[in-house]
Amino acid sequence: MAGTNLNDEREVRSTPDQTGEVRELVFHMGQLAARFPTDRRYAKNHMWAKPSTATDGFRFGFSAYAVRLLQDVYFLEWSVDAGAPLVEKQAIGAIESSKAESELYAPINGRLAQFNGNLLSDPSGINVDTYGAGWLFEMQGTGEGLLSHDEYMVHLQKSWAIAERTIKGQMNES
């Protein structure tokens, strides 16, 4: 997949470290690059999932693709409580940014373990440290249905084609 040109605007590149191990993939969204660590899995709703030993499940956050589309996140609200059982695609909250307002949905079946309390008072951590301090919540669950980083890149290629048409349509309506 290294350096594979998908078309003139979408491109996936792998970035090896000094040992030759690929630690991230880069997906180009027009002029913008979205980086994806290879040490985690991804959900189809554009969240990353990193195993969490503290909760015997996963820590979730927005992928760089989602953050690029949302741009500046300034409001985050949860509609469920920690400890709640969740099913995949269940509404769990809402987010507002400079570009969109959206419902948030559970990425897997499981139990909500905890929220990142720092984001409730200041959700800008999502914009600043997407794969670190900008994590959203932790869930207990098996992770069934999560994608590998390579599977997520294929999903992104399809998602970007749809998003690009939507964005261009909105620009033509203005």
Protein Blocks (a to p, Z undefined) as FASTA:
>chain_A
ZZpafblmbccdddddfkopafbdcddehjbccdddfkbccdfkopacdddfklopaddd
ddfklmmmnmpafbdcdfbdehiacdehiafbdcddfkbccddddfbgcddfbdcfklmm
ommlmmmmmmlmmpfbdcddehioiacfklmmmmmmmmmmmmmmmmmmmmmmZZ
